[in-house]
Amino acid sequence: MMPVRVENIVKWLGKTLVLRGITLDFRAGEFFFLLGPSGCGKTTFLRVLAGFLFPEEGRVFFGEREVTFLPPHKRNAAMVFQHYALFPHMSVWDNVAYGLKVRKLPRHEIELRVRDALRLVRLKGFERRFPLQLSGGQQQRVALARAIAVHPDLLLLDEPLSNLDAKLRAEMRSELKELQRKLGVTTVYVTHDQKEALAMADRIAVMREGRVEQVGTPTELYRRPRSRFVAEFLGDANVWEGRIVALHSEQVSVETPFGILHCHPPDFPVREGERVWVMIRPEAVVFVSDGSQQLPNTFVARIERAVYLGEATEVVARVRDIKVKALHFRAQDGGFAHEVRLQFAPNDLVLLPHEEAATVAV
Amino acid sequence: MTLSFSLTKRLRQWRYEFSPSALSLWATLWLIFAVLLLYPIAFMLKGAVVYEGRFTLDFFALLLRDPQLADALKGSFGLALTSTSLTLALAIPIAYAMVRYRLPLKGVLNVVLLVPMISPPFVSAIAVRKLLARFGPINQLLIALGVVDPTNPPSWLDYPFWGIVILQVLHFLPIAYLNCVAALARIDRSLEEAAQSLGAHGFRLFRTVTLPLMMPGLFAAGSLVFILAFTDLGTPLVFNYTRVIAVQVFHRVEQALEDPTGYAMVLLVMVLSVVIFWTSKRWAERWQVQTMPRAAGETGECILPLPLAWLLFAAIFLVAFLAILPNIAVVLNAFADRWFMTILPDRWTTRYFEQLLVYSLTATAIRNSLLYSLASATLDILLGLAIAYLVVRGKAPLPQWLDGMAMLPLAIPGIVVAFGYVGAFANTPLDPRQNPVLLLIIAYAIRRLPYMVRACYAGLQQASEILEEASLNLGASPFRTFVKITLPQILPHLIAGGIMAFAFAMLEVSDSLILAFDQRYFPITKAIYALANRLEGGVQMASAMGILGMLVLGFSLVLSTRLMGRRMGEVFKV
């Protein structure tokens, strides 16, 4: 178990500035996710951690040891590649033993560790096979076994599940998470799949255009995003433009195109009259059945479309021509009425800084 | 009963599946292959194993018992093994350095390394033979440097084996280099990175991961060089070195019909090269791992300390320069007016170039070669287009067999086909001893057919089939669609392939030496060979003629690369 720290990493590839100053702390034994759209620099950052790329600026520490310019073979940071990179000319056993032979471990130790690693990934009995004789999922496990067999200080995973079919991917998610917990190795996992990140991560860093947008636990990021980008990248979201009209210690009132919304105060400073985004997740929108009850932020909405998804019904409604997405979880016999009442609970409404307003303020 | 039933069923199915015109084109192509490729081989086979109506393997036994022939067989093996290992020993490190390190003036190096491709080794052999003469320029240089005793300079030509090896190695280096580069480029870099992240580096990384993954490519390159060296006729002939199988075959052409050991010998060569060729091909297909695209801006080149980079550059440049040296010798010879007992010629002239057009042997040869090459290139274009269209578009049955036929000449050495032609078509209208024109054209065309077909494959695979379907859908006939839609799309490839076929035909060695008996029908290469053995000005004129050929080939290569762009590599891979 080893904590890893990177400070202000800047990396150019050719004429593109790919990493624009990344600072992150990976706690010892943590399952850490780098999440972002393609081209955000997450793979490049992983390659900096592995030592395949040296940054132009910034420093990388494994524990107390600085490794910024240490070549990959001296780092003990094992990587699982997106396409597995299994050596096609070696058997499963030789693939897993490779790193151990390089480390010149005694023979019985190698045997022991290879057997252990293969047992952990549930591939006992496949030792003599060659990579091309294995299915995608099995190849993925061999790649994993090969990486964990060397007992790395840092385990790096580059979209390891992206080449598996949907069912297998879902299975591997829980399996990988369990394995990571068992091994307790500090792990950095790169993906563009927010579901993967939410399901497996201890903490997630959302990356955008070479910068870290926000770091936090899955619930923090999902429920309390700090930017519109993070909010929308992590899942479906209703986002409306608004202006702050009243500030109280407990509550903020925001004027939106369909009326005043009372929200929980944001964790960034706001002024009266400032423009903001107001966000609420579709599943947080409440369908109010009892019309007599007086709840804050309740509006009459006209149902435009309802799509039955099985576990829920996705509803698209309009409040004074403004679109609202909502999820309805109880089966509704006979469909929806033409009009419903929707409520946005103040605690579920998240205020996000309006980028334009922010730049004006500066 | 069931067999004939299933055959008729199969045939009926074909009639539904394929158009009559495509089927007749397909049948015609098979007929052509049968007559021009399969029949000569079958003829030799029969000649070698059937004697006076009985089956016999005596001639093969004789082959191994005859001390001269057994010696030649051993000689060829020794020569080919030596040349191949030395070529690879040079090509692998050069390719590795060129692909993996950032070197100064890499573009220049890349061009210089490929230059030796444009001359057949036997043309440079003629020039080098002169350089190495007892009182020739090399010894003069060594005398001037005080390394060698002026009264008794060493007689280099007493070691023809090493002379041939050096010339072959230098000439085959570009081919081996290109294949090694391809082998390296095919390796998925993440495999090496995986090894690095597991702790491997340096030579261990190379030995355990890089080299094993290069192996299929290296074996392919090695087997190609081996076959070329094993069957090289021109170079040993120039050095009067008879202890190789190709020269023995050449000397038996005249008695091809009387002496069946000739057939046995040629068949042995053929079987050997076909086996080597297929083994390497099968092996190359084994580890076909898809290479992954690199992140933009990551070249994968390692940056070396500057002095080391220049040192590496100097080393590679030295080898490349050595490889060009024979070509420089050709140029010097062609322009040398007086070059006797001096290091460099002391008087220069363009006389020999002027004489080329006047002198009847050379003027006729140039005219002949232009005619032969033009005709064979045309034939190649027609055959290549037809084969590629049927195979790529799946318009005819058993496409993989047609493809196999078209690629067969890659595996069958030139001397085998030529020798087969002399025997198989003796006393027919095609008899090369009467008039070799038709057979020369056919032989040239067959030899270059694989490259032409590949060029057409590349073109057709790029050309969109959807456009053809759109044209058919709009009511155009298949033929009209082909002419109006398909052809324009693949024209650059077709022209590029044609130019290459033309240029290589101009400098084809073994077919020309074996098939052209009468001076009236000599192509350029046979004229060069004839000239090289004349005393007065022969070498100079041969060199001048060689330069002419090199210019044509070099110019054609540049032109076709322009036309084909990056797909050129697909034509030349093993």
Interface residues (C-beta under 8 A of the other chain):
Chain A: W12 L13 G14 K15 T16 V18 T43 T44 A50 G51 F52 L53 P71 P72 H73 K74 R75 N76 A77 A78 M79 F81 Q82 H83 A85 L86 F87 P88 H89 Y98 G99 V102 R103 A143 R146 A147 V150 L156
Chain B: D188 S190 L191 E193 A194 A195 Q196 S197 L198 G199 A200 H201 R204 L205 T208 V209 P212 L213 M215 W287 V289 Q290 M292 A295 A296 G297 E298
